[in-house]
Amino acid sequence: MSDVRPLDKTPAIGVEYWLAGLAAAGLAFWFNFNFVLNHFAQGPYLYDTGWFAGMIYHPTWNLIAPMAMGEQASFYNTHISPLLYLLGLPSYFLPDVMPVYYAKVLGVVYGTLGLTGAIAAEPLTRKWGWRGPLAAGLIGLGLAFSGISLAAIGFPHYEPLYAGLAGLFLALLLRGKWQWAALPFGLALLVREDCGLHLFGILILLFLCSWPASTLRPGRRRLLGYALAGLAFSIAEIILQKTFYHGDNALQRIYLGEPSFAHVTAALIKQRLGFYLHANKYILAPGLLLTALAGWRRSWLLLAGVVAVLPWVVVNFLAKSNEAGEIHTYYAFPLLVMLIWPLLIYPVDPRRPTPGAALLGSGVVLGSSLLFFILERSNDFGHLEKFGATPAVFSVRDYEQGRQLVKALEKQTPDILFDGSVAAMYPMDISAPKVHHRDSHGPVPQVLAGFWGGYDHAEAVLNSSQTWQMYVLPNPHLYILSQTPLPAGLTDEFSLMGKGPQTSPVIFPDLLLGPYAQYEADDAISDTTNHADAVVEYGPYVRLAEGRYTVHFEWEATSATHDDWLTFAVTSQSGKTILVKTEIRGADWPTQPGLQTVTLDFQSQGTDELEFILRKSGGVKIKLKNIRLEKIDITL
């Protein structure tokens, strides 16, 4: 088209667009800051959170892992990520405690996506007056809260920072801002050792497209130069890692397997294809729509956005690790660039339509990711909405009190173990041998400290028949189970409340709340809105020993009508398999007020992680007082 300018003649980006981008970045920062802090405050369900937070907070130059994570080795054994060190340096000068600082780091990671999306939309909207920056800011929010972004937010890692930096680099590069583009390019290379390879794939395709797209010809040499620089930097980082850091072969452990690709079978491919079609349409739909758009416009430049990420999709599809193979959580981070590809290449696309039509097509590609994520992962979306949109209440005083208790327990109670949620909260204060993971198969702990409301379970305790003394620290909600009474001085010093003998197995109150539920002061769970159809609680994804069990749901309902109903269920495989379920209609509820009990019997095969689910429909208000679990026999 006649208004397509060569790379060296594109206009400057207006200040108003930088401000719009910063506004989008600010909202993404606020959401992720809340999410990570709420994640910590309610018991970190992700062990990696403590690993990264403890490593980034007051970091060493070679990123030594905190002692709760095992051998205090350099993170460079797993990934060469010097940018993490740079992100951690401000922690030496700020008064933040570890969880607060890590929440800020993740806010910056996803805030970068908001800024990048707005800058990418600038060429399409620069003639729209005040509506241009507004539209660009909405695009920034769309990228920061796309389905791929939300899947990664729920698993708080740092890798999506690559997509924000790479997108900003391309947005500047394809406007001819060669010098400004160098900064995000260099930072993107420092995110991980494979980031130069991702950038090489994008840039070499742009270089090849410079033949049919005349507007790219003035920048051909620079495109090739950046591409080769990214390739050379990644190769140098990989050689450095293989020479000096070789304690963890992540490539073989996660992707190749041993021997290489021995795990790839027809059954695995069938299973992965089924998963992609069932639960990954928020990734597939944008790629297919972008491919269709490229075909309709007959644009090699548009198609390059899909081709550039295909190698990463294939590598993950064939990976040994199921998490990587299903390319969910943060594994899809390079594909975030694909979501705004039509915007990035708009200034140099000779086949581009009008700005309005181009923005509409880009919005459909971007919006399809969010739409299918909401449809496919409604429970995950509700959890994200609850944690991210709720301002975090995190008491530094309570956090420090918990730290002092953890130190005192480890010193004064030799037999104590800490569950994974406590280790993730205090990774620098607990030694690795003292951490009791959910999949631990050792002897039953004599003393166990856990997080009241946390995610991580000690399966040996759940499957034992011991009688325990239970102690609770009200803030920050730590509990202790001990086969003998704790030292009196310890309980007095920390005001631990003894709850008397507790017979295992028992489900501790560490269920995952639905999007419309909260913990009350008496530790009961209640739904907080009049939402007509809501999961009140689910989880806790615990693996019980083989045998028969009885579960008792203790609940209370108010404001019920005959048309309301409740569903109680025990499921496995994230709800795909229902072991037992019962529904109670409002018309059949007991007429007497007060506490009610629903009892269900089920069998555990000892292999799957189980959920105990309460769902309501209608305007009824529900309070779940307790879930108790009893083992009926030992064998099936």
N, C-alpha and C positions, 0 to 999 in steps of 0.2 A: 504494500500500500504506500501511497505517497508520503504519509506522515511518519513513516518508520525512519528513524535517524540512525546514522552510524554510531558505533560505540563511543567515539570520541566527541560526540556533539549532543549528548543527552543533557537536559537541564539539571540543575542542582535540586536536591531534595529539600523541600521547605521545612522550616522550623516547626510549623504546625503538625507535620506528619511525625516528626520525632516526638513531639509532645503527646500525640495520639498513641504512638507506640509505647511510650512510657506509661500512659494511663492503662493500656491493656496489660502491660507488664506488671503494673501495680496490683491490678485485680488478680492476676495469676499468682503473684507473690503472696497476697493475702490468703487465697484459698489454700495454697500448698503449705504455707506457714501454719495455718489452722490444722490442716490434715495431719502433718507430721507431729505437731505438739499433742493433738488429741490421741494420735496413735501411741505416743509415749505415755500420756496421762492415764489411758485406760488399759495399759499393759501391752507393750509392743509385741504384736503377733509375728513380726518379721525379725528373725535373728540377725539378718544382714544389716538392719538399721543400726544396731549397736556396733557392729563391725565398722561400718563406714563412719558413723558419728564419732566413735572413739578414735578412729584413725585420722579424721580431718580436724578434730578439736585438738589444738596445740600440737600440730603435726611435727614429725621428724622429717628431714629432707628425703629419706628413702621410705617414708610411709610405713612405719612399723605398726603392725596390728596390735590392738589392745590385748591384754593377757587373757581375758576370758575367751578369746577366739582360738586358743591353742598355742602352738609354737609362735613366739613373737618374731615372725618373719616379715620381710618386706612385702608390701602389696605388689611390688614390681615382679614378684614371682608369678603372679596371676595376670596382671596387666601393667603395662608401662603407662602410667597416668600422672605425669608431673603436674597437670593442672589442678589435681586434688590438693597438692601441697600449696599452690598459690591460693586456692579457695580457703584453705585453713589458716593462712598467715594472720588474717585480721582477728582470729580468736585470741591471739596473744594480747591484743589491745582493747578488747571488749569485755565487759563484766558478765557476759552470758555464761550460764552453765551449759553443759554439753547438749542436751536435747533442744534447748532454745536456739543455740547456734546452728545445729544441723537443720532445724526447721527453716532458718533464714537461708542457708545454703540451697536447700531444695526450692525455696521461693525464688531465688535468683535463677536456678536452672530452668524452671518453667516460665518465669518472667521473660527470659530471653526469647522464648517462642512467641510471646505476645508482641514484643518489639519487632521481631523478624516478620511476622505476618503483616503488621501494619506497614512496614517499609516496603514489603513486596507488593502491596496493593497500591502504592503511591502512583505509579505511572498510569493506572487505569482511572484514577479519580482526581487527578490534579486540576482538572477543569471544572469540577463540580462545586466550587466555592466552599462554604462551610460544611457542606455535606460530604466532601471528599475525605477530610480527616476522620469524620465520624464513621464513614463506611470502612476506612482503612483500620480504625480501631476495632471495629466488629470482626473484621477478618483476623486481626491479631488474636482476639479472644477465641475465634473459631479454631485457630491452630492450637492455642494453649489448652483448649478443652475439647479437642477432637477425640474420637473414640480411641485412637492409638495413644494419645496423650493420657487419657483417663485410665487406660489399662496399665500404663507405666506408673501413674501417680499412686495407684493402690499398692505398688511394690517399690517403695521410695529409694530408687537408685539414682545415680548421677548421669548415666549415659545419654539421656535425651538432651543434655547440654550440647552434644555434638550437632544435633539437628538445628538448634537455634543458631549456633555459630556458623554452621555450613550454609544455612539459608540466608543469613545476613551477608555472608561473604558473596554468595551468588547474586543477591539483590544489588549489591554495590558493584560487583564485577560486570554484570550485564547492563549496567548504566555507564560503563567506562570509568568508574571511580577506582582506578587501579591501585593507587596508593592507600586509600581508605580500606580497600578490600583486603589488604595484606594482614591487617591486625586480626580480624575474625578468622582468617585462614590459618594464621599461625596458632591461635588459641585452639581452634578445632583440632589441629594435629596433636595437641598436647592432651586431649581428652583420653585417647586410648591408642594403642599401637596400630590398630586396624583402621583408624579414621582416615589416614592418608590414602588407603586403598579405596575406601568409599568415595573420597573426593576425586581420586584418579579416574574411577569409573565414570563419574559424572562429567568431568572436564574433558576426557578423551572423546566422549560422545559428542560434546559440544564442538570440539575441534573437528571431528569428522563432519558434523552438520554445517561447518562453515563453508563447505563447497556449495551445497544447494541454497544456504541462507547467506546472501551477500552481505547482510548487515554485520555478520560475525567476522568477515574477512579482515577488517582493520585490527581485530584483536586476536587473530589466529596464533601469532607467535606467543603472545602472553598466555593464551589458553593452554597451549602446549607446555609452556614454561611452568605454569602452576601445576599442571597435571604431573609432570615429571618430578617436580619438587615434592608433591604429596607422596608419590610412589617411592622416591628415594628416602624420604623421611621415615615412612613406615618400615621399609626394608632395614634401615639403620637401627630403628627401635627394636625390631625383631631379632636382629643380630646381637644387639646389646643384651637383650633379655636372655637369649640362648647362651651367651658367653658368661654373664655374671649372675643371672637370676634364673634358676632352673628347679626350684622346689615344687612347682605346680605346673603341669602341662595342661593348661585349660583347653587348648585346641583338641588334644586327644581325649581328655576327660569329658568334655561337653559335646564335641562334634564328631570326631573320628572314631572313637572307641578303640579297643585293642583285641584282636587285630583290626585294622582300619576297615570300617563299614561292614564288619561281620554282623552287626545288629540289623542291617537293612534287609528286610524280607518282604515278601508280598503282603503278609499280614500287617506288617508295620505301615507300609504304604497305604493300604486300604484303610487302616485305622486313622492315619493322619489325614487322608483325603476326607474321610467322614467328619473328622473334627473341624477341618477348615470350612466345609460346607455348612456345618451345623452351628459353629460358634465363632468363626473368624470372618464372617461377611463384612464386619466393620473394617477389615484389612483388604479383603478381596474386592468389595464393591468400588472403592475409589480407584483401584488399579484398572478394573474392567471399564469403568466409566471414562477414565483418562485415555485408555486404549481406543474406545469407541469414538471419543472426541477427536483423537489424532487421525483416525481413519476418515471421519467425516470432513475434517479440514484438510486432509492429505498433508499433514505436517510431520516431518521427521523430528523436528524440535520437540513437539509435544510427546511423541512416542519415546523419545530419549529418556524422559522422566520415569517411565515404567521399566525400560530395558536396563537402566542404571542400577535398579534395586533387585532385579531378578536373580543375580548370582547370590545375593544375601538370602533371599527367600529359599532358594534351592538348597543352600548349605544348611540352613536351619531345618528345612523340611526333612533332610536326611540325617539330622543330628542324633547322637546317642541319647542325649538328655531329652526327656520328654518335655520339659519346660521350654527348651530351645526349639524342639521339633514342632511344638504347637505355636511357636513365635508369639506367645502372649507376654504379659507383663512388659518389661523393658526391652525385650529382645527385638521388638519391631522398631527400635528408635531410628534406624536410617530411613525408614519409610515415611517419616514425618515430612521430609523434604519433598516427597512425591505429592503430598497433599496440596502444596502451594506451587507446584511446578508450572501450571498455566500462568500464574502471576509472575513468576520469576523470569520466564522466557518471553513475556509479552513485549518488552521493549525491542526485542530483536527478531520477532517472529514475522516474516513477510506475509504470512497467510492469516494474520490475526483479524478478528472481526471488530466491530465497534466496541468501545470500552464497556458499555452496558451489557452487551451480549457476552463478552469475555468474562466479566465479573459474575454474571449469572452462571455460566458454565463452571467457573472456578468454585462458586459457592455450592453447586450441586456436588461436585467432587469432594469438597471439604465436608459439607454437611452430611453426606452419606455415611461417613465414618462415625459421626456422633449418633445418627439415627439408628444404625444397625447395632452399635454398642448398647444403646438403651434397650433395644428390642431383645438382643441376645443375652445381655448381662444385667438384667434388671436388678438382681440382688446386689451385684457389685456397684452399680450406679447408685443405688440407694445408700449403700455404705459410704461411698465417696461423698455424696451429697450431705450426708449427716456429719461426717467428720470435717469436711472442707468448708461448709457453709456455716458451721457453728463456731463462733469465736472461742478460741482455746482458753481454758482456765487452767493454768499450770503454776503451781506454787513452788517457787524456788526454795522456800523454807522447808516445805514438806519433802522436796527432792533431796535436800541436804540431810534432813533427819533420816530419810531412808538410807542414804549412803552411810551415815554413821552406824545405823543398825546393822547393815550388811557387813561392815568392817568388824563390828563387835561380835556378830554371830560367827564369822569365819575364825576369829581369834579365840573365842571362849567356848565354841562348840565344835570340837574336832570332826565329828561325824556328819556335819551339816552338808547338804547339797542345795543348790539354787536352780530353780527351773529356768528355761530359756528366756522368759520374759523379764525376769530379774537380771539375768546376765546381759541382756540387750539394754536394759536401763542403766546398769552400772558396769560396763564392760572393762573399765580400767581398775576396778576394785575387787574383782573376783577372779581367782586363778582357774584355769581351764579344768583341772581335775575336779573342781567343785561344782561344775555345771552338769545338771541332769537334763538330758534332752528327751523329747517325746518318744524317740525310738530307742532309748536306752534299754538294754536287756540285762543289766547287772542285778545285784541283790537289791532288795527293798531298802531305801534309805532309812537310816535311823531318825534323821531330822531333815525336813524338807522346807525350804522357804519358797513361796510362790507369790504371784501378783493377783490380788483380789480383783477380779474383772479382767485378768489377762488371758492370753490365748494358749500358752504353752502348758501341756499337761505332763505329769509324771506317770507314765503308764503302769509302772511297777506298783505304785501306790494305789492306783485305781483298781488294779487287779489283785490286790492283796486282801487278806482277811484280818489285818492288824487293827488294834484299837489305838487311836491317837489322842494326844492332847492338842487342841487347836488354840492358837494365839493369833490375835489380829492387831495390827497397828493401823488405827483409823486413817491416818494420812502418812504416806501415800498409798494406803491400801495394800500393804504387805501382810501375808499370813504365814504362819509357821505351823507345821505338823511335827510333833515329836512323840516318840514312843515312851519317853520318860519326861517328867516335868522339867522345864527350862530352869536355869539358875534364877533364884529370886531377885538377885541384884539386877539381872538383865531385864526382867519383866518390869521392875520398878523404874529403871532408868528410862525406858522407852514407852512406858505406859501401855504395855501390851495387855490386851483384854483376853483373858482365858475363857474359852467357850466349852471347856470340859471334854469328855471322851467323844470321839467321832469314829464310828466304825466304817472301815472301807469295805467294798468300793463305794465311792460317793462321787458325784459330779460336783466339782467346786463351781462357784458362781462365776465362771469365765466364759459365758456364752457370748456369741456375737449378736449385738442388737440389730434389729431391723431399722430402717430409716425413720421410723416414727416411734421410737422407743427410747427410754432412758432408765438409768438406775435411780431409785429413790433413796432417801436417807436410811431406810431400814433394809437396804440391799435388795429389795424387790425390784422387778422390772415392770414398767408401765408404759403403755402407748400414750404418746403425748398430743395426738391430734385426733380429729374426727374423720380421718381418712377412711374411706369406705372399704378399702381392700388393702391390707398391709400385713407383712411379716413382722410379728412382734419380736421374736428372737429366733436364732438359728445357730448352728454349730453345736459343740466346739471342735468338731473334726477329730474325735478321739478314737484310737484303735483299741478295742477291748479284746481281751483274751477269748479264745473259743469257748462257747457255752451259751446257756440260756440266761436271760436277764429280765427283770421287771423294772420299768421306769414309772415313776409317779410324778405327774404334773400337778402342782398345787397352785390354784388360781382363784381369782375372785373377779366377778363381772358386775358392772353397773350400767344403767341406762340401756338395758337390753330390750329388744323388741322380738316379736315372733319371727321376723324375717332375717334376723341376724344369725350368724353361725360361726363356730370355731372349728379349726382343724388341728389335731394333734398327730404328729407323725415321727417315726424314726426312719431315717433314710441313710443311704451310702452313695458313694460316687457323686458327691455334690448334688444330691437330690435326684439323680437319674434312677436309682433303685429304691423303691419304697419297701421297707421291711415290715412295717405295720402302720396303720393309719386308722383314725376314727374321727368322725365329724359329729358335732353336737349342734342341733338347731335350737334357735331361741325358744321355740315352742316346747322343747323337751327339757329345758334346763330346770334344775331343782328350784322349787319355789322359795325355799328358805334362803335368806341372805347369808353372806359370809364365805369362808374358805371352802372351795370344792376341790376334789381330787379326781383326776383321770389316770387310770392305770393301764399300761400296755405291756404285754409280754412279747419278747422278740429273741431271735437267735443271732449270735455273732459268729462269723467264721474265723475271726481273728486276723483278717487280712485287710479289710477296708476301714477307712476312717468314717465314723458315724456322726450324724447330726440329729439333734432333738429339736423339732420345729413346732412353733405355735404360730398359726395364721388366723387372722380374724377377717370377717366380711360384715359390712354394715356399720352402724353407728355405735355399737357397743364399746364401752371402755373396759380395758382388760388390765389386771395387775397379776403378774406371774410371781408368786412368792418363792417358789423353790422347785428344783428338779432333783429328785432323789433316785438313785440307781441301786438295785440289789442284784446280786448274782444268785440264781436259783440252783444251778448245779455246775459242775466243773467240765463235764464233757457232754457232747450232743447225744 
